[in-house]
Amino acid sequence: MNRPIASAERGNVEPILNEVVYALDRLLEQDETTVIDLASLPFGPGELERLDEMLGVGELTASLDALGKSRIRETRYPGVWRLDPMNTDGEVVGRYLEVTWSPDILRSQEPDVAAARARLADSLNTEQDPLRDD
């Protein structure tokens, strides 16, 4: 007697974990980042939770507040990150696995660094040094 496959058993978790293994190989061998868009995959009931359980939680967690909050968590496997960006209403607008040394979303953007440098230099030029005799 054949048992019908439950709707929760779409079989996405194992292929995604295999893709993560190959992505880690590419990161180590070619310094190549991989992003897996979990929101684009047809998860059955409970599969996303199972994937999260299999990946676990690592040592690093970050929160970003730009056009809504974003959660960035390292999994128990260093180099494998779970990213959940949210809109200003707190709704999750994406679900990603990023296999990388450090998620791009945490990197400072060059224009922002240039603006920060200009602000700091301007601040130094306009403040009086209390140790200087003028």
C-alpha positions in Angstrom: 0.0 0.0 0.0 1.4 3.4 -1.0 1.3 6.1 1.6 0.4 9.5 0.1 3.1 12.2 0.5 2.0 14.8 3.0 1.8 18.3 1.7 4.5 19.4 4.1 7.0 17.1 2.3 7.9 19.1 -0.7 11.5 18.2 -0.3 13.1 21.6 -0.3 15.2 21.4 2.8 17.8 18.8 1.7 18.5 20.4 -1.7 18.9 23.8 -0.1 21.4 22.4 2.4 23.3 20.7 -0.4 23.4 24.0 -2.3 24.8 25.6 0.9 27.6 23.0 1.0 28.5 23.8 -2.7 28.2 27.5 -1.9 30.7 27.1 1.0 33.0 25.3 -1.5 32.8 28.3 -3.8 33.4 30.7 -1.0 36.5 28.8 0.2 37.9 28.0 -3.2 37.0 31.1 -5.3 36.0 33.7 -2.7 32.5 33.7 -4.4 29.4 34.8 -2.4 26.1 33.0 -3.0 22.7 34.3 -2.2 19.7 31.9 -2.0 16.3 33.7 -2.1 14.2 31.6 0.2 11.1 33.6 -0.5 11.1 32.5 -4.1 10.9 28.8 -3.1 7.7 26.9 -2.6 8.1 25.7 1.0 5.5 23.3 2.4 4.1 23.8 5.9 6.9 23.5 8.4 9.8 23.3 5.9 11.2 26.8 6.5 11.1 26.1 10.3 12.9 22.8 9.7 15.6 24.6 7.6 16.1 27.1 10.3 16.3 24.3 12.9 18.9 22.4 10.8 21.0 25.6 10.3 20.7 26.7 13.9 21.9 29.9 15.3 25.6 31.0 15.5 27.5 33.5 17.5 26.7 36.7 15.6 23.4 38.5 15.3 22.9 42.0 13.9 20.0 44.4 13.5 19.9 47.0 10.8 17.5 49.9 10.9 17.2 51.5 7.4 13.9 51.7 5.6 12.7 49.2 8.2 14.5 46.8 10.4 16.5 43.8 9.1 17.6 40.8 11.1 21.0 39.3 10.2 22.0 36.1 11.9 24.9 33.8 11.5 23.9 30.2 11.5 25.7 27.6 13.5 27.8 27.2 10.3 30.2 30.2 10.0 29.9 31.8 6.6 26.2 30.9 6.3 24.0 33.9 7.2 20.2 34.2 7.4 18.8 37.6 6.4 15.3 38.8 7.0 14.7 42.4 5.8 11.5 44.1 6.9 9.6 47.2 5.8 8.7 50.1 8.0 5.6 48.3 9.2 7.7 45.4 10.5 6.6 42.9 7.8 9.2 40.5 6.5 9.8 41.5 2.8 12.5 38.9 2.0 14.1 35.8 3.3 17.7 35.0 2.2 20.6 32.7 3.0 23.8 34.4 2.2 27.0 32.3 2.0 29.8 34.8 2.5 32.5 36.0 4.9 30.3 38.9 6.0 26.9 39.9 4.6 27.0 42.7 2.1 24.1 44.4 4.0 26.5 45.0 6.9 29.2 46.6 4.7 29.5 50.4 4.7 28.8 51.9 1.3 31.6 54.0 -0.2 29.5 57.2 -0.5 28.5 56.9 3.2 32.2 56.4 4.2 33.2 59.4 2.1 30.5 61.5 3.7 31.5 60.4 7.2 35.1 61.3 6.4 34.1 64.8 5.3 31.9 65.3 8.4 34.7 64.2 10.7 37.3 66.3 9.0 35.0 69.3 9.1 34.3 68.7 12.8 38.1 68.6 13.4 38.7 71.8 11.5 35.9 73.8 13.2 36.6 72.8 16.8 39.2 74.6 18.9 42.0 72.3 20.2 42.1 73.0 24.0 45.8 72.0 24.1 46.8 74.6 21.4 47.9 78.1 22.4 46.5 80.6 19.9 
